[in-house]
Amino acid sequence: QVQLVESGGGSVQAGGSLTLSCTASGYLTPGNCMGWFRQAPGKERTEREGVAAMYTGGTSIYYADSTKGRFTISAVKANNTVYLQMNSLKPEDTAMYFCVIRVSACGTFTKTGLSPSYFSYWGKGTQVTVSS
């Protein structure tokens, strides 16, 4: 079993910044595929968007086109912690953000995006609200 604990959500005005963090514990490998999904208000669970992901044991990184250039994912492998630095936030970034993990390497990222089913464990989510 793996547990994920997220923090760092909140409310900010458009153009502002927030940093989310997520720490994993439990049965983990030396490197894991960790990332973030988000679910916007009014969207179904099946419409969750993969925002960013990375392999904590290497350099493989993925960003959704909607966040590329504004969001930065990073990790501290020793602490099994992944961060999401979000800059130039927009009202459309408003969502519940979920930390995810797959206890293995990430494999090859494709332009089709991240598949929710690829990640075995999900955090409870942290709310990000961006006002105009």
C-alpha positions as CSV (number, residue, x, y, z in Angstrom):
1,Q,0.0,0.0,0.0
2,V,1.0,3.6,-0.7
3,Q,-0.2,6.7,0.9
4,L,-0.1,10.2,-0.6
5,V,-0.4,13.4,1.3
6,E,-0.8,16.6,-0.6
7,S,-0.5,20.2,0.6
8,G,-0.2,23.7,-0.8
9,G,-3.5,24.4,-2.4
10,G,-5.4,27.7,-1.8
11,S,-6.8,30.8,-3.4
12,V,-4.9,33.2,-5.5
13,Q,-5.5,36.0,-8.0
14,A,-4.9,35.5,-11.7
15,G,-1.2,35.9,-12.5
16,G,-0.2,34.6,-9.0
17,S,1.7,31.5,-8.0
18,L,1.2,28.4,-5.8
19,T,3.3,25.4,-5.0
20,L,1.8,22.1,-4.3
21,S,3.7,19.3,-2.6
22,C,3.0,15.6,-2.2
23,T,4.8,13.1,-0.1
24,A,4.5,9.3,-0.7
25,S,4.9,6.7,2.0
26,G,4.5,2.9,2.1
27,Y,5.8,0.4,-0.3
28,L,7.9,2.3,-2.8
29,T,10.7,1.5,-5.2
30,P,13.9,3.6,-5.4
31,G,12.3,5.6,-8.3
32,N,8.6,6.1,-8.9
33,C,6.4,7.7,-11.5
34,M,4.7,10.6,-9.7
35,G,2.5,13.4,-11.0
36,W,-0.6,15.5,-10.8
37,F,-4.1,15.4,-12.2
38,R,-6.8,18.0,-11.9
39,Q,-10.5,18.0,-12.0
40,A,-12.2,21.3,-12.8
41,P,-15.5,22.3,-11.4
42,G,-18.4,20.7,-13.2
43,K,-16.2,18.1,-14.8
44,E,-16.7,14.4,-14.3
45,R,-14.2,12.2,-12.7
46,T,-13.5,10.7,-16.1
47,E,-12.6,14.2,-17.4
48,R,-9.6,14.6,-15.1
49,E,-6.7,16.1,-16.8
50,G,-3.1,14.9,-16.4
51,V,-1.1,18.1,-15.6
52,A,2.4,16.9,-15.2
53,A,4.4,13.8,-14.2
54,M,7.9,12.7,-13.7
55,Y,10.1,9.8,-12.9
56,T,11.7,10.6,-9.5
57,G,14.6,8.3,-10.3
58,G,15.5,10.0,-13.6
59,T,14.8,12.8,-16.0
60,S,11.6,11.8,-17.8
61,I,9.1,14.6,-17.5
62,Y,5.6,15.2,-19.0
63,Y,3.6,18.4,-19.1
64,A,0.1,19.0,-20.6
65,D,0.1,21.6,-23.3
66,S,-2.2,23.7,-21.0
67,T,0.5,24.0,-18.4
68,K,3.7,23.9,-20.3
69,G,5.8,26.9,-19.6
70,R,3.8,27.9,-16.5
71,F,4.0,24.8,-14.3
72,T,7.2,23.0,-13.1
73,I,7.3,19.6,-11.6
74,S,10.2,18.6,-9.4
75,A,11.0,15.9,-6.9
76,V,13.2,15.1,-3.9
77,K,13.8,11.5,-4.4
78,A,15.1,10.8,-0.9
79,N,11.9,12.2,0.6
80,N,9.6,10.6,-2.0
81,T,8.2,14.1,-2.4
82,V,7.0,15.7,-5.6
83,Y,6.3,19.4,-6.1
84,L,4.2,21.4,-8.6
85,Q,5.3,25.0,-9.0
86,M,2.4,26.8,-10.7
87,N,3.1,30.3,-12.0
88,S,1.0,32.7,-14.1
89,L,-2.1,31.1,-12.8
90,K,-5.3,31.5,-14.8
91,P,-9.0,31.2,-13.7
92,E,-9.1,28.1,-15.9
93,D,-6.5,26.5,-13.6
94,T,-9.1,26.3,-10.9
95,A,-9.6,22.7,-10.0
96,M,-9.0,20.0,-7.4
97,Y,-5.5,18.8,-7.8
98,F,-4.7,15.2,-7.2
99,C,-1.3,13.7,-6.6
100,V,-0.7,10.3,-8.2
101,I,1.9,7.6,-8.2
102,R,2.8,4.5,-10.0
103,V,5.3,2.4,-8.2
104,S,7.6,1.9,-11.1
105,A,9.3,3.9,-13.9
106,C,7.1,6.1,-16.0
107,G,7.6,4.5,-19.3
108,T,7.3,6.6,-22.4
109,F,5.2,9.8,-22.3
110,T,3.2,10.4,-25.4
111,K,1.3,13.4,-26.8
112,T,-2.0,11.7,-26.0
113,G,-1.5,12.6,-22.4
114,L,-1.5,10.8,-19.1
115,S,-4.0,8.0,-18.5
116,P,-5.6,8.0,-15.0
117,S,-5.6,4.3,-15.0
118,Y,-1.8,4.2,-15.3
119,F,-1.5,5.4,-11.7
120,S,-2.3,3.0,-9.0
121,Y,-2.6,5.4,-6.1
122,W,-4.3,8.8,-5.7
123,G,-4.2,11.4,-3.0
124,K,-7.3,13.0,-1.6
125,G,-6.8,16.2,-3.5
126,T,-6.1,19.8,-2.7
127,Q,-8.2,22.7,-4.0
128,V,-6.7,25.5,-6.2
129,T,-8.9,28.5,-6.8
130,V,-7.8,31.3,-9.2
131,S,-9.9,34.4,-9.3
132,S,-9.9,36.9,-12.1
